[in-house]
Amino acid sequence: MITIRRKRLVPVLIVLGVGLTACENMSQRDRNTAIGAGVGAAAGAVLTDGSAAGTVGGAAVGGVIGHEVDRDKKRDRD
């Protein structure tokens, strides 16, 4: 059971790593959103044993959290 999860996690992490290389020209907020979505998708895939709904849901939640991280930092500075 554990080896099946690892086999599914490795491709997700590879896609995440390759996808993040495109973040060079993004703003900090866009970068945080993309990273949050990638991490959320990986977590959703692992937690739901590769379910598409879990992966998409995790990406959505992670993207929202990543988007809001920069907003909280700006509020603290002001």
HUNOR-V111785 format. One record per residue. N is the residue number from 1. RES is the residue in one letter. SS is DSSP state (helix for helix, strand for strand, loop for the rest). Layout:
N RES SS
N RES SS
//
This chain:
1 M loop
2 I helix
3 T helix
4 I helix
5 R helix
6 R helix
7 K helix
8 R helix
9 L helix
10 V helix
11 P helix
12 V helix
13 L helix
14 I helix
15 V helix
16 L helix
17 G helix
18 V helix
19 G helix
20 L helix
21 T helix
22 A helix
23 C helix
24 E loop
25 N loop
26 M loop
27 S loop
28 Q helix
29 R helix
30 D helix
31 R helix
32 N helix
33 T helix
34 A helix
35 I helix
36 G helix
37 A helix
38 G helix
39 V helix
40 G helix
41 A helix
42 A helix
43 A helix
44 G helix
45 A helix
46 V helix
47 L helix
48 T loop
49 D loop
50 G loop
51 S loop
52 A helix
53 A helix
54 G helix
55 T helix
56 V helix
57 G helix
58 G helix
59 A helix
60 A helix
61 V helix
62 G helix
63 G helix
64 V helix
65 I helix
66 G helix
67 H helix
68 E helix
69 V helix
70 D helix
71 R helix
72 D helix
73 K helix
74 K helix
75 R helix
76 D helix
77 R helix
78 D loop
//
